[in-house]
Amino acid sequence: MCGIFGITNSEKASESCYYGIHAMQHRGQESAGIISADSEMVYAHHGMGLVSEVFNNVNTLSQLKGDTAIAHNRYSTTGASSAVNIAPLLFKHKESFIAVAHNGNLVNLDKTIKKLENNGALFKTSTDTEIIVHLIVRAKEEAFPDKVSAALKQLEGAFSLLIMTRKMLIAARDSLGLRPMVMGKLGNSTLFASETCAFDLIGAEYIREVEPGEIIVIDRESGKLESFRFSPKTSPKHCIFEMVYFSRPDSRVFGDNVDRARRKLGKNLAIESDHDHAQLVLSVPDSSNTIAIGFARRSEVKFDIGLIRNHYVGRTFIAPLQSERDLKVHLKFNTVKGVLEGRNVILVDDSIVRGTTLKKLIKLIREAGVKEVHVRIASPPIRHPCFYGLDFPTHCELVTYERNLDDICRYIGADSLHYLSIDGLLNSMAEPKSHYCTACFTGDYPIPVTDKEKAQDNYINEI
C-alpha cells in the first residue's frame, strides 16, 4: 500500500506533490520521492523516511523544476525496504525518460519475470514496478500510450499508476479498481492522487475517480486530455480494507465518504454485539475514532477519550519490522487513568491482523486500572493472506492462524471479543456488496493466485 500523486501544467508542480504526499503520509512511511520535469530536463529527489524528513531542506523543492511532477510514499509489500526501491522509479529511454509511481501489487510475477529475463532484461530493484516499465518498452506498438495499454493487458493484480515522460502524464488503474485513484483540477492544472485528502490540502477540486481499466493521457504541451480503456468494463472489486483502515476518514474513496462508512461500521457492530454492562466506549486512535463514535451512538454507551496517541510516531501496522511495531506501541499510546480506572470498557478497533499491537495495548489499559476490557472489532476475522498490496502475505502471520475466537480473546488478554459479520461489513458500504474484494476475510480472491506465485511473492518480500 502506497500513496501516489501527480500534477501537470502547474507552476508549483513539485510543491503540490510535496503537500499531496504529505497529506497521504498514512499510506507509507518508509520512503518518499518526487520526480519533476520541464521541457528540457528531469529532476529527482528521493530518500528513506517521512516526507518532512526527506524534503527537509528549503532549497530542495525549488531545485525540482518543471510544470509536471509525480510523487510517491512507500510502504513495502513487494520488494525490500531499502534505498534502491524508493519510488518514483526513473529510467532513461531513447531520447526521453520514463518515471513511474505505482500503488498496488502484481500477482503474476513468477512467469512475467522469467519471460523478461529470458529476453535479456536486467533488474536493478526488487519491486514489481520495474516489471511494468520493462513490459512498456518491449511492447511492439508505436505510440507510447498504446505501449502502456499493451503492457497493462499483461498484468495481473492491483495497480494504480502514474507514468511521466517528456511529452505526457499518464494515469491508469487496474481493471477491477482494487486500489483507489482520483482525478482533480486546480486552475488549469490536472491532478491525480490515491485519496482526495491530498486535493483538500492544496485547494484542488475533486472531479471523479479514474475508472477501473481506464488510461488517461494528458499531453504536457497542449494540455489535451484523452481517455480510453485497456480492458472491458466489469464489476469492480474495491479493496474493502481501504474503507476499514487505510484511507483517511476525511477522504472520498471508491465514490464513498470514508467517515460515513466507518460510522456505519460502528453502528452495525453495536447492533451485532453485547454492550449491556459497559460504562465507556473507547477507540484505538486514530483509524477507529469514527467507528467508536458510531458504536457509542447506537449502543447509547458514553464515548470517552481513554487513549492518547503520540502523532509523531507512525502507524504500527505498516512498520516493516516486528521489533519496530512492539516499540511503537509504547511510544505511540498512553492511557488517561482518570477516565479508565474502575470502569468496564468497550475497546473498539477496526481490525486485528497480527494481534501483537492490540495485546500490548490491552495490557496498558489494564495497568490503568480498568475492571473489564471488552474488544469489539469493526471487521470480520482476517483469515487469509492478501496479495494485492497489504502486508500480511502468509497465514502464519495472522492472529487467526490455528486459533478460534476464544483463543484469540485469551491471546490479546480481553474479557470478551466480538467481530463484525461479513454482512455487517458489506452493509456499511455505499456500493453493492459485489463491488468489494473481501479476500482477506473470505478467501474469495477476485484474481487467482497460484501456489507458485505465492512463493515468488514471499521470496521478493524477503530479499
N, C-alpha and C positions, 0 to 999 in steps of 0.2 A: 504494500500500500504506500503510495507516494502522493505528493501534491505537484501539479504542473500548472504553469501559467504562461501565456503568450500574448503578445500585442504587436500590431503593425500600424504604420502611418501615425507615429507619435513622436513628438519632440522629447518626451520623457520616457522612452521605452524601457530603459534599464531601471529607472526609478520606480516605474509602475510594477515591473517584475519584482523588485525588492519588496515592495509593500504587499504584492499579491502572495508571494510565498511566505512572507512574514505572517499574514493572516491565516495561512494554512500550515503553520508550524506543527500543529497537532497531527498532521498526516505523515510526518517524517522528521526525525531529529538527529539523524546520523551525519548527514552532509547536505550541502546546498550549492547551487551553481546558477550562473546566468551567462548566456551567450547572446551577444548583440551584433548587429551588422549595419553598416551604412552602404553606400553604393560602391565603395572601394575595398573595404576591409571588414574582417570579422574579429570580434574581441571576446575574450572569455575570462571568467574568474570563478574558481571552484575552491572548496575547502571542506574539511571534516568539521562537524559541529553545527550549532544552531545558526540561523540566518544572521542574527545580530553579531555572532562571533566571526562568521566567515566574511561579512561585509562590515568590519569594524573600523575601517579606515575611511575618513571623509572623502578621500580622493578616488576611492575605488569605483564608485558609480559613475563619476564624471569621466573616467577613462573607458567605460563601457559605452562607446558612442554608437550612434545609429538610430534609425526610426523603427527598427524591428528587433524584437528580442524574445527569447524563451527562457524559462526558469524551472527549477526542479528542487523539491525537498525529497530526500531519500530515506526510506525505511526498507531495509534489505530483506527480501524474501528469496529471490534468485540471485546468487552472487554474494560474495563475502562483503562484510562491512569494511571496506578499505578504500584508499585514495584512488586506486586505478578504476574503481567502479562509480566514481562520483559523476553524476549527470547534471545537465545535459551532456551527451556524448558529441564530440566534434570530429568530423572526418574531412580530409581534403579529397575532392573528387573532380578529376579533369581540371577545368578552369574555374571551378566553383568549390563549394563546400556543402556538407550536409550536417546539420545539427539536429539531434533528436532528444526529446523528453518523453518518457513512457511511464504510465501508471498501469499496473496490472502484472499478470504472469502468463506466459505461454506454457502450454502443456505438451506439445508435440516436439519437445526439444531433442530427444534422442535421435529420431530419424532425420530431423532437419539439420542438426549439427554434423552428422555423418555425411549427409549429402553435400553440404557445403565444404567440408574438409576434403572429401573425395574430389571436389572441383578446385582444390588449391587454396581454400580460404584459410587465413590466419587470424586468430582471435587474440586481442590484447586485453580483454576484460573477461569476467565470468558472468556477465549479465545477459539476459535474453534480449535486451535492447539492441545489442550489437548484431544479433542474428537478423533482426528486421532490416538493418542497413545493408547487410550482405545480400539479402533477397532483393532489395530495391535495385541496387547497382547491377545485379546479374539479370534482371528482367530484360526481355528482348524488345519490349515496346519502346517507341521513340520518345514520346512526350513524357516528361517526368511524372505528372500526375497519373498517367497510365502505368508507369513503372510501379508507383506506390500501390495502385489498385491491384496489379498482378501479384505483388508481394503479399499484400494483406489477405488475398484469397488463399494463400498457402499456410496462413497462421491458424492455430487452434488455441483458444484460451481467451484471457481477458486483456484488453489493451485500449487505453485512451492515449492517443499520440499527438504530439506536436512536432512537425518537421519544418525546419527553416533552411532555405537555400538563398543564393544571391538574388534570385528572382521572385521567390514566393514564400508564403507561410501556409502550411497545410495542417488541418486538424482532421483527425479520423478516430472512429470508435468501433469496437468490435460489434459483430452482427447481433449479439444478444444484449448489448448495453450493460455488461456486468459492472463496469466501473463508471462513475459519473463524469460528465463533461458538459460544460455550459458555454454559451457564447454571449458576449455583451458588446455594448457600444459606449464610447466616451468621446464626445465630439465627433471627429472624423475617424477616430481610431476604432479598430475591431479587436476584441479581446476574447481569449479562451481561458478557462480555468476549471479545476476539478470541482470547486464549490463556489457558490455565489457570494460567500462572505469575503472572498478576495475582491469582488467588484465593489462591495459596500464600502470598504476601507478607502478606496480611491474615488468614490463617487460615480462609478460606472453604472450603466443601465443594463439589467438583465434582459436579454432578447428571447432566448429559447435554449433548449438542450441541443447539443449535437446528437442527431438521431443515430440509433444503433445501425451499423452498416453504412454510415454516411462518410463521405470525404468532402471537406470544404477547402477550396483553394482560393487564396487571395493573392492577386498579382501585386507585388510590392510597389511597382512604379505607377500603375493606373488606379490601384485600389479596387479593381473589379473583383467581385466575388462570384465563384461558381460552385455549385454543389451537385454531386452525383453519388450514386450508390455503387459499392463494390460487391454487395450481396443483396439478395432479395429480402423484402420485408418479412419478418417473422415475429412471433410473440417474444417480447423481451424477457430476460431473466436477470433482473437487477439484484445485486448483492444486498440482501436484507440486513447484513451486519453493518452496512453504511448507516442505516437508519437507527439501529440499536446502539451503536457505539462510536463508529469512526468519525462521522461528519459532525461539524459544529452545529449546535441547536439553532443558531441564527441563519443557517444556510437553507437554501432550497435545493433539494436533491431528488432526482427522478421525478421532477414535477411536483414534489410534495414538500411542505414545510416540516423540517426535522423536529422542531419543538412541538408542533401539533401531534406528530406521530408518537413522540415519546410520552407526552401527557396521556395519550390514549393507551399506550402500553401500560402505564401505571394504573389507569382506571380498570383495565381488563385484568391486571394482576390482582388488584384488590377484590374484584368480583370473584375470582377463582380461588383465593386463598383465605385462610383464617387470620383474623386480626382482633378477636374479641377481647383479649387480655392485654393488649399493647397500650402503652401510655404515650409513646412517641414514635414517630416515623423519622428515620434518618436516611440521608442519601450518602453514597460514596462519591464525593465531588471529583470531577465536575460532570462527567458524562451522564450520571444518573440523577442529576438535580431535578430536572423537569419530570422525570419518571416518578420520583418520590413525591413531587407535588401532586401529580395526577392520582397516585395511590392514596395520599392523605385526604384529598378532597372526596374521593369515592368512599373511603372507609370511615371518614369523619374522625380519624385519629390525628392528633395535633402533629404538624410537621415542625421540626426544630433543627437548628444547626448544632450538631454534636461533634462534627469532624471539621477541622480547619486544614485546608490544603495550602502547602507552600507552592506557589505558582512558578517558582524559579527552578523547580525540578520537573523533568519531562515525564511523559506518560509511561507508567511502569510496564504496561503490556508490550510496548514497542521498543523497550530497551533490548539490545541484541543479546546480552549475556544474562543468565540466571542470577549470577552473583550481583550484577547491577540492579536487577529487579528487587532482590532481597534488601539491599541497602537503601534503595529509593523509597521503599515503603516507610521506613523510619524517617528519612529526610522529608518525605512528601506530606505525611499526615501527622496531626496531633489532635488530642481529644479536648473537649470542653467539659471538664469534670463536673462543674456545677449543673450542667444540663443532664448529664448521664447518670450520675450517682443515685443508686437506689431505684432505678427505673427498669421497666420491661420495655425493650425497644425492638422495633422492626427496622432492620437494615436493608435498604433497597439498593440493588445493584443491577447493572444492565446485563451482565453475563458472568459466567465462570469459565475460564479457559484452562489454565493450569492449576488454579486454586491456591497457589502459594501466596499471592498478594492478599487475598481475602482472609486466609488463615492467620496471617500476621496482623491484619487489621482488626479482626475479631479479638485477638489477644490484647491489643492495645485498648479496645473498648472495654473489655473485662477488667483490665487493670485500672480503668477509670471508675469502677465500682457499680456497673450495671448489674441488675439481678438476672435478666434473661436477654439473650440475643436471638431473635428470630429473623432468618435471612429469607428475603423474597427476591427472586431473580426474574427480570423482565424479558426473558427469552427461554426457549427450551434448552435442555442439556445439549452441549456441543459434544457430539459423539464421533464425528468423522473429520478427517483432515480436509483442509482447503488447499486447492492447487491453483487458485485464481488470484492470489495476492495477499492472503492473510498468513500470519506467521504461526500456524500450528499444523505443520505438514506431516506429523506422524501420530498414530493412535496413542502411543505410549506417553506422549507429552500431555495428553488431556487428562483432567481430573476424573473423567468418567471411565477411564481405562480400567477395566476389571473392578469397578466399584458400582454398587447400586446407590439409590438415593440415601439410604441410611448410612452407608459407608462414607459418602461424600459429606454428609452432615457431621459425622464424627470427625472426619479428617479436618474440616475447616473450623471445628470447635463451636458449632452453633447449637442452640436448643431445638430449633426446627428449621426446615428448609423446604421451600416450595418454588418450583419453576413454572413460568407461564407456559401454557399449552401452545402447540403449533397453530391451532385455530385462533387462540387469543392473540398470538403474534401477528398473523396474517390479517385478522380483522381490524388491526390497528392501522393498517396501511391504507393509502388513498386509492391505489390502483388495484385491479383484480388480483386475486390470490395467485393466479397462474403466471403473473408477471415478475415473480421474485424467485431468486435462487435461494434455496434453503438447504443446500447440500451438507453444510456443516452440522445441521440438526437431523436431517432425514437420510443422508447418504444418497439422495437422488441427484446425481451430477448431470447438469444440462449438457456438458461436453465430456464425453467418456475419457477416463484417464486409465491407461493400461498399467500393469504392474511394472513393466519395463520403464515407462515414463516416470512413474513414481520414484523408482530407484535413481533415475537420472536427476530428478528434481532434488532429491535428498543429497545426492553427491555434490551438486553445484552449491547447495547451501553450506556444505562443509568446507569447501576449498577456499 
